[in-house]
């Protein structure tokens, strides 16, 4: 059968789950949808892929337009394409995961989003489309793949205490971590260094501040 | 901006990389393309997703049509969508990985495929589209994820020697494995059992045959 362009084509979107750690808890950036369908509901930021645009480029652009975030590394989670997942038409979405330090997130809603906010993953609102299911997969992938180095390099502010770093690792993994083992592991990894004399202000017992080695 | 259906849509395909171990070497099923573009070249089997068809269902159907294989578990590798990857139009492809025991593969070319064959992954022909790059990613994912249990359950024939199983694990991982450690690990996994008295025929020194515990 010769090739024809006539068979019906689906629409293709990209969605980006941006994770961060805020107040020692794992959180994700969501936008409030301004348009039908699911207007008013919260959703993972994303939108349609331009016909000449790469998937990753579209993910970066949509995230920027809807939340103001300029993503760092974008890792693809996969494609989600149940035929009935969108009431508009057949929409297949390709989902990306990104990590960001909470102190570098300046959320600014735009495009089809009326609001953009951080939500703790253990306290999520009702989500549009199949985004709850997608987010479950994204969290599973994140927990499967992320290690101490990725947490330190991508999720921490410029200066942090070792307790902050441990809390972030615990938030991402969902498990508690033994402090002594964690400190030993950090030494082996040779990942962080003291900033030099600075201590966290306002703490009951001041703790040294560290930064990631470059 | 209200939603319109008017923006140009890409085509979406699925492709399935079916891996097996044949003669102790890792191999993949390829089809020979019968149609333009890349007619006559070898490719990963696949084709267009029906407008009401799930991605996984399309992958299963296309694999069956082009190679005769009824896939078992299909694991999604991800979406590949460089704008220039197909000369026909913008085509985004969602790629799946599947495993099959070589003795259960009965290849029968059909649909857009003029031939279907096994190729060793270290002796591949020139491939159509970006399928060389896709196959590299698929092999990397396979090596990343597969373990002894998956090799035993999905890649081995009904009866095999422990040496066969070790060879298959080596072929999949790309590394040599120490025989004593491997035998110890097998005991710990409690994964295989002797079939009972049977031995491999024709061997210089007969070896016991095993099967996977159910």
Interface residues (C-beta under 8 A of the other chain):
Chain A: X1 X2 X3 X5 X7 X8 X9 X10 X11 X12 X35 X36 X48 X49 X51 X52 X53 X54 X55 X76 X77 X78 X79 X81 X82 X83 X88 X89 X90 X92 X94 X112
Chain B: X1 X2 X3 X5 X7 X8 X9 X10 X11 X12 X35 X36 X48 X49 X51 X52 X53 X54 X55 X76 X77 X78 X79 X81 X82 X83 X88 X89 X90 X92 X94 X112
